[in-house]
Amino acid sequence: MTAYLLTWNPERWNWSYLQKSIVEVKTQGYCRERWGCGATKKIMPGDRVFLMKLGKEPRGIVASGWVTTKVYEDLHWDEIASQRGETALYIDVHFDTLLDPEIDIFPRAWLNSGIYTSMNWEPRASGVTIPDDIAAQLEKDWAQFSEIPCPFQWKSFSR
């Protein structure tokens, strides 16, 4: 299984229904979202994703989930680009953890040390592969932070 970093910058896309999505995760265990994946076409159903909030502080990881579709093309998420007929690549994700970044966030600063330093945590687009060793550590730290146990698939990486 592979893990990917997705990005969200509220200055570029307003997640106007974020609170509704957070409630969905709390009540039904997940929320389904369509998410842009940059130029990456290799993401597959069953891959793990983490969502990094960029832009103004607070910045950091706000969600984790599982990919449920292959990559597909549709009109661009940016309204102006969409009006010009531009397209973007997307995946569908079931977010199993979704935090309100104004209240609770896995801070970007925590990714500035140890194993995390070899990863670019602020890419210009979604869909960046997280190396297995970094993903395994992130999964453990994310589980501890969010107080949700590690998914079974990643426990095999524990030392």
N, C-alpha and C positions, 0 to 999 in steps of 0.2 A: 504494500500500500504506500502511496505517495502523499505527501502533504504540500499544500500550496498556501501562499500568502495572498489574501485578497485585500484591497484597499478601499477606504471610504473617506472622502474629504467633504464634509458638510458645506464647505464654501463652493463646491462644484455640483453637488447633488443633495437636495434637501430630502431627507428621509422623513417625510411629513407624518407618516404613520408608525414611527419607531415605537412609541409607547404601546400601540396596539400589538405590534410584533412581540414586544417584551412580554406582554400579558399572555399571548398565544403560547410562548415557550413555557411560561409558568403553569398554564392550565392544561395544555395538551402535550407538552414535552418537546415541542419543536414548532418552528414557523417556517414556511416555505417562502423562499425569496429567489427571484431571478437576479443574477449578479454578473456584471461584466467581468471578463477574464483576460482583458488586454489582447495580446496577439497569440496567447497560448492556445494551442489546439489539442494538446495531449492529455488534458484533464479528463478523467474517466469517472463513471459512477462508482461510488465507494471510496473515492479519494477523500482525504481529510482536508479541511480548510480552516484557517484562522483569519479573522477580519481585523485589520489594523486601521484605527481612526487616525487620519492625518490632519493637517491644517493647524488651526489654533489649538492651544492647550485647553483641556487635557488631551494628550495624544497617547495612544497605546492600543492594546488588543481589547476588543469589546465583544467578540463573538467567536464561537467555534461551531463547526458543523460538518456535514457529509454531503458530497456531491451526489445528485440523484439522476443526472442526465449527461449525455455526451455534450460536447461543445456544439452550439448552434448559432446561426447568424440571424439577426433581426435588426430593425431600425435602431439607430444609435440612441443611447440613453440621454444624451445631451439634446435638448429641444432644438437648438439652432442647427446642430449637425443633422438631426433627424429631418428637419424641414428641407435641408439640402439633399435629402435622399441618402445620406451616409448611413452605413451599417456598423454594427459592433458584434463581437463574439460574446456569448453568454453561456452560463451554466445555471442549472437550478440547484439550490442548496437547501437542505433542511438544517437550519441553525438549531443546535441542541442547547446552546448557552448563548444568551444575548443580554448584555449589561447596558444599563443607562450610563453613557460616558460622563454625564455631569455628576453622577453619584458614585459610580464604581467603575474602575478601569485598571487593567494590568498595565502599569505605566511604561511608557517608551523608555524611560531612563533605566529600567531594570534590564533592558536588552543591550546595555552598554558594557557588559563585563562577561568574563568566562567564555564559555562555548558560543555565546550569542554574538560575539564581536566579529565573527567571520561572515555574518549575514547582513545584507542590505535590508534594513527594516522600513525604509521609506522609498520604495521604488515608485517610478512615475506611473505605473499601471499595475493592475491586478494580475494574478496568475504566475507569480514567481515561485519556483520550486523551493521548498525548505528541505535542506539536506537531512537525511534520516537521523543522524546523531543529534542534530539541533532540534528536529521535530520531536524526537523522543524526550529530550530534556524539557522542551516547551510544554509538551503534553503533561508531564509530571508537575511542572511548576504551575501551569494553568489549572490543573485539577486541584492542587493545594489552594491556590488563590480563590478559585470559584467554589470550592468546597463540593465539587462534583467528582466522583471517582473517574480515574482514567478509563477510557474505553478498552475493552478486552484486546483489541488489535495491537495496541501500543504497549501493553504490559510485557510483552516478550522482549522489549528493548531494555527493561529495567535491569540494573546490575545489582 
